[in-house]
Amino acid sequence: METRASSYYTYATDSGEKTKSRGELNLRNDWLFKDSPWGIFALSKIEYDEFQDWKWRTSGSVGPSYTFVKNEDTMFRMRLGVGGSKEFGGDDNSITPELDVGVDFTHQFRTGHKIFITSDYLPDLEEMAQFRWNTRAGYEIMIDPSINLSLRLGIDDRYVSNPDGGSEKNDIDYFALLAWSF
């Protein structure tokens, strides 16, 4: 079993005026079957964004996964699940049924140095032309192997095919964070 949890909050100003107030809480679990490339995943996300039509959004999905490559240097896994999302505080408070087509890839090319990417394509099951696409990619450097502390540098891209109000299609954040694995 692999479990991942993460949270963050971003706040920004420009000339004293607030330009960003956004946070996320993510939880994902992968149940991997022994001696098999198959598994089951479940993920959930809670988002807050003061500058969207909605203020809060919850989403989640569940389904099978398949690991194509897993060795000491490389891991490549795909996921296919169903779930949904619900926005609160905006014009549309209905539940949106979604498909989740996900991919996870990591590759260690030198001891203590690896690249990673996690991407989830989330089309609306009622209107397939409407979709969200969340991607996180970056570079990880192991700082202290004795406590599994690493530095992660990367980019988060949240794409929405049809944004509400005056929002942009892409919402991009760059990050530098300390990660602790246990």
MITIPA-463928 format. One line per 3 residues: number of its first residue (from 1); their letters; for each residue y, z, x of N, C-alpha, C. Coordinates in steps of 0.2 Angstrom, whole numbers, plus 5000, padded with zeros to 4 digits. Example, Ala and Ser with C-alpha at 12.3 -4.5 7.8 and 13.67 -1.06 7.14 Angstrom:
<zaros>
1 = AS = 4972:5039:5066:4978:5039:5062:4984:5039:5066 | 4989:5035:5064:4995:5036:5068:5000:5039:5064
</zaros>
This chain:
<zaros>
1 = MET = 4994:5000:5004:5000:5000:5000:5006:5000:5004 | 5011:4996:5003:5018:4996:5006:5023:4998:5001 | 5027:5002:5002:5033:5004:4998:5039:5004:5002
4 = RAS = 5044:5001:4998:5051:5000:5001:5056:5002:4996 | 5061:5006:4999:5066:5008:4995:5073:5008:4999 | 5078:5005:4996:5084:5005:4999:5090:5006:4994
7 = SYY = 5096:5008:4997:5102:5008:4993:5108:5007:4997 | 5113:5005:4994:5119:5004:4998:5125:5003:4993 | 5131:5005:4995:5137:5004:4992:5142:5001:4996
10 = TYA = 5146:4996:4993:5151:4993:4997:5158:4993:4994 | 5163:4995:4997:5170:4996:4995:5174:4993:5000 | 5179:4989:4997:5184:4985:5001:5190:4985:4998
13 = TDS = 5196:4985:5002:5202:4984:5000:5206:4978:5004 | 5211:4975:5001:5215:4971:5005:5222:4972:5003 | 5226:4974:5008:5233:4976:5007:5234:4982:5002
16 = GEK = 5229:4987:5002:5229:4993:4998:5226:4991:4991 | 5224:4985:4989:5221:4984:4983:5214:4983:4983 | 5210:4986:4979:5203:4986:4979:5201:4979:4977
19 = TKS = 5196:4976:4982:5193:4970:4981:5186:4970:4980 | 5183:4975:4981:5175:4976:4981:5173:4983:4979 | 5169:4984:4974:5166:4990:4973:5159:4988:4970
22 = RGE = 5154:4988:4974:5147:4986:4972:5142:4990:4975 | 5137:4992:4972:5131:4996:4974:5124:4993:4972 | 5119:4995:4975:5112:4993:4973:5107:4998:4975
25 = LNL = 5102:4999:4971:5096:5003:4972:5090:4999:4971 | 5086:4998:4976:5080:4994:4976:5074:4998:4977 | 5069:4996:4973:5062:5000:4975:5057:4994:4974
28 = RND = 5052:4994:4979:5047:4989:4978:5041:4992:4981 | 5035:4990:4977:5029:4992:4980:5024:4987:4980 | 5020:4986:4985:5015:4981:4986:5008:4984:4986
31 = WLF = 5004:4983:4982:4997:4986:4982:4993:4980:4985 | 4990:4981:4991:4987:4976:4995:4979:4977:4995 | 4975:4973:4993:4968:4974:4992:4965:4973:4999
34 = KDS = 4960:4978:5000:4957:4978:5007:4953:4972:5008 | 4953:4969:5014:4950:4963:5016:4951:4957:5011 | 4957:4957:5009:4959:4951:5004:4966:4949:5005
37 = PWG = 4968:4943:5005:4975:4941:5005:4979:4943:4999 | 4975:4944:4994:4978:4946:4987:4981:4953:4986 | 4986:4953:4982:4989:4960:4981:4993:4960:4974
40 = IFA = 4996:4965:4972:5000:4966:4966:5007:4969:4969 | 5012:4966:4966:5019:4969:4968:5022:4971:4961 | 5027:4976:4962:5031:4978:4957:5038:4980:4960
43 = LSK = 5043:4977:4957:5050:4979:4960:5055:4980:4955 | 5060:4984:4956:5065:4986:4952:5072:4986:4956 | 5077:4985:4952:5083:4985:4955:5089:4987:4950
46 = IEY = 5093:4992:4952:5099:4994:4948:5105:4992:4952 | 5109:4988:4949:5116:4986:4952:5122:4988:4948 | 5127:4989:4952:5133:4991:4949:5138:4986:4953
49 = DEF = 5143:4983:4949:5148:4979:4952:5154:4979:4947 | 5159:4982:4950:5165:4983:4946:5169:4976:4945 | 5167:4971:4948:5171:4965:4948:5167:4959:4944
52 = QDW = 5162:4961:4941:5158:4956:4937:5160:4957:4929 | 5158:4953:4925:5158:4953:4918:5155:4960:4916 | 5149:4961:4919:5145:4967:4917:5147:4972:4923
55 = KWR = 5145:4978:4921:5146:4984:4926:5140:4986:4929 | 5135:4986:4925:5128:4988:4927:5123:4983:4925 | 5118:4982:4930:5112:4977:4928:5106:4980:4931
58 = TSG = 5101:4981:4927:5094:4983:4929:5090:4977:4929 | 5085:4977:4933:5080:4971:4933:5073:4973:4936 | 5068:4970:4934:5062:4972:4937:5057:4966:4936
61 = SVG = 5051:4966:4940:5046:4961:4939:5040:4964:4942 | 5034:4961:4940:5028:4963:4942:5023:4957:4942 | 5018:4956:4947:5014:4951:4947:5010:4951:4953
64 = PSY = 5006:4945:4954:5002:4945:4960:5005:4942:4966 | 5003:4944:4972:5005:4941:4979:4999:4939:4983 | 5001:4934:4987:4996:4931:4992:4999:4931:4999
67 = TFV = 4995:4934:5004:4998:4934:5011:4994:4928:5014 | 4998:4924:5016:4995:4918:5020:4994:4919:5027 | 4998:4923:5030:4998:4925:5037:4999:4932:5038
70 = KNE = 4995:4936:5042:4997:4943:5044:4993:4944:5050 | 4997:4944:5055:4994:4947:5062:5000:4951:5065 | 4999:4953:5071:5003:4958:5075:5010:4955:5075
73 = DTM = 5011:4948:5075:5018:4945:5076:5021:4943:5070 | 5017:4940:5065:5020:4936:5059:5016:4939:5053 | 5021:4939:5048:5018:4940:5041:5022:4935:5036
76 = FRM = 5018:4932:5032:5021:4927:5027:5017:4928:5021 | 5021:4931:5015:5018:4932:5009:5022:4929:5003 | 5019:4927:4998:5022:4924:4992:5021:4928:4986
79 = RLG = 5025:4928:4982:5024:4932:4975:5026:4928:4969 | 5023:4929:4964:5024:4926:4958:5024:4931:4952 | 5029:4933:4949:5029:4938:4944:5033:4937:4938
82 = VGG = 5033:4941:4933:5037:4940:4927:5040:4947:4926 | 5046:4947:4923:5050:4953:4922:5056:4951:4918 | 5061:4954:4919:5068:4953:4916:5073:4957:4918
85 = SKE = 5079:4956:4916:5085:4959:4918:5089:4961:4911 | 5093:4966:4912:5098:4968:4906:5104:4970:4909 | 5110:4967:4907:5116:4969:4909:5120:4974:4904
88 = FGG = 5124:4978:4907:5127:4983:4903:5135:4983:4904 | 5139:4984:4899:5146:4984:4900:5149:4977:4900 | 5146:4972:4898:5149:4965:4898:5148:4962:4891
91 = DDN = 5149:4956:4890:5149:4952:4884:5142:4951:4882 | 5137:4950:4886:5130:4949:4884:5126:4955:4886 | 5123:4959:4882:5119:4965:4883:5112:4964:4881
94 = SIT = 5110:4957:4881:5103:4956:4879:5098:4956:4885 | 5092:4957:4884:5087:4957:4889:5085:4949:4891 | 5086:4948:4897:5084:4941:4899:5077:4941:4902
97 = PEL = 5072:4937:4899:5066:4937:4902:5066:4932:4908 | 5063:4934:4914:5064:4930:4920:5057:4929:4924 | 5056:4924:4927:5051:4923:4932:5053:4925:4939
100 = DVG = 5049:4928:4943:5051:4930:4950:5046:4926:4955 | 5049:4921:4958:5046:4918:4963:5049:4920:4970 | 5045:4924:4974:5047:4927:4980:5043:4926:4986
103 = VDF = 5047:4926:4991:5044:4925:4998:5046:4931:5003 | 5042:4933:5007:5043:4937:5012:5041:4935:5019 | 5045:4935:5024:5043:4932:5031:5046:4937:5036
106 = THQ = 5042:4939:5041:5044:4942:5047:5041:4939:5053 | 5044:4939:5058:5041:4936:5064:5044:4940:5070 | 5040:4943:5074:5042:4947:5080:5041:4942:5086
109 = FRT = 5046:4940:5089:5045:4935:5095:5046:4938:5101 | 5047:4945:5102:5048:4949:5108:5047:4956:5106 | 5044:4960:5110:5043:4967:5108:5049:4970:5106
112 = GHK = 5049:4973:5100:5055:4976:5097:5061:4972:5094 | 5059:4965:5094:5064:4960:5091:5061:4956:5086 | 5063:4956:5080:5060:4952:5075:5066:4949:5070
115 = IFI = 5064:4943:5067:5068:4941:5061:5064:4942:5055 | 5068:4942:5049:5065:4943:5043:5069:4940:5038 | 5066:4938:5032:5069:4935:5026:5065:4937:5020
118 = TSD = 5068:4939:5015:5065:4940:5008:5070:4937:5003 | 5066:4933:4999:5070:4929:4994:5067:4929:4988 | 5071:4930:4982:5068:4930:4975:5072:4925:4971
121 = YLP = 5068:4920:4969:5071:4915:4964:5069:4917:4957 | 5075:4918:4953:5074:4922:4946:5076:4917:4941 | 5072:4912:4938:5075:4908:4933:5074:4912:4926
124 = DLE = 5079:4910:4922:5078:4913:4915:5073:4909:4911 | 5068:4913:4909:5062:4909:4905:5064:4906:4899 | 5070:4908:4896:5072:4904:4890:5077:4898:4891
127 = EMA = 5080:4898:4897:5084:4893:4899:5083:4892:4907 | 5078:4888:4908:5076:4887:4916:5082:4885:4920 | 5087:4881:4917:5093:4879:4921:5097:4885:4923
130 = QFR = 5096:4891:4920:5100:4897:4922:5096:4901:4927 | 5098:4903:4932:5094:4907:4937:5099:4911:4942 | 5096:4916:4945:5098:4920:4950:5094:4919:4956
133 = WNT = 5097:4919:4962:5093:4918:4968:5096:4923:4973 | 5092:4928:4975:5094:4934:4980:5090:4933:4986 | 5094:4932:4992:5091:4931:4998:5094:4936:5003
136 = RAG = 5089:4939:5007:5092:4944:5013:5088:4941:5019 | 5092:4940:5024:5089:4938:5030:5093:4941:5036 | 5089:4942:5042:5092:4945:5047:5088:4946:5053
139 = YEI = 5091:4950:5058:5088:4951:5064:5087:4958:5065 | 5081:4961:5067:5080:4968:5068:5078:4970:5075 | 5081:4975:5078:5080:4977:5085:5078:4984:5085
142 = MID = 5072:4986:5087:5069:4992:5088:5073:4997:5092 | 5076:5002:5090:5080:5006:5094:5076:5012:5097 | 5072:5015:5093:5068:5021:5095:5061:5020:5092
145 = PSI = 5056:5018:5096:5049:5017:5093:5046:5024:5091 | 5048:5029:5094:5045:5035:5093:5046:5038:5086 | 5052:5036:5083:5053:5038:5076:5054:5032:5071
148 = NLS = 5053:5026:5074:5053:5020:5070:5060:5019:5067 | 5065:5019:5072:5072:5018:5070:5074:5012:5073 | 5077:5007:5069:5079:5001:5071:5086:4999:5068
151 = LRL = 5089:4994:5071:5096:4991:5069:5094:4985:5066 | 5097:4984:5060:5096:4977:5057:5103:4974:5056 | 5104:4968:5057:5110:4964:5057:5108:4958:5052
154 = GID = 5112:4956:5047:5110:4951:5043:5115:4949:5038 | 5112:4946:5033:5116:4943:5027:5112:4944:5021 | 5116:4946:5015:5114:4946:5009:5117:4940:5005
157 = DRY = 5114:4936:5001:5117:4931:4997:5114:4932:4990 | 5118:4933:4985:5116:4933:4978:5120:4927:4975 | 5115:4923:4973:5118:4917:4969:5116:4917:4962
160 = VSN = 5121:4915:4958:5120:4914:4951:5122:4907:4949 | 5118:4904:4945:5119:4897:4943:5125:4896:4938 | 5126:4901:4934:5131:4900:4929:5135:4907:4929
163 = PDG = 5139:4909:4933:5142:4915:4933:5147:4916:4927 | 5148:4923:4925:5152:4925:4920:5159:4925:4922 | 5164:4924:4917:5171:4924:4919:5173:4920:4925
166 = GSE = 5177:4923:4929:5180:4920:4935:5176:4921:4941 | 5170:4924:4940:5166:4925:4946:5163:4919:4950 | 5162:4920:4956:5160:4915:4961:5152:4914:4960
169 = KND = 5149:4908:4961:5142:4907:4961:5139:4911:4967 | 5141:4911:4973:5138:4915:4978:5142:4922:4979 | 5139:4927:4980:5142:4933:4982:5138:4935:4989
172 = IDY = 5142:4935:4994:5139:4936:5001:5141:4942:5004 | 5137:4946:5007:5138:4952:5011:5135:4951:5018 | 5138:4953:5023:5135:4954:5029:5134:4961:5031
175 = FAL = 5129:4963:5034:5127:4970:5035:5125:4971:5042 | 5126:4978:5044:5123:4981:5050:5121:4988:5048 | 5115:4989:5049:5113:4996:5046:5107:4998:5051
178 = LAW = 5106:5005:5050:5101:5008:5053:5095:5009:5048 | 5089:5007:5050:5083:5008:5046:5078:5012:5049 | 5075:5016:5045:5070:5021:5047:5064:5020:5043
181 = SF = 5058:5018:5047:5052:5016:5043:5047:5022:5044 | 5044:5024:5039:5039:5030:5040:5033:5028:5036
</zaros>
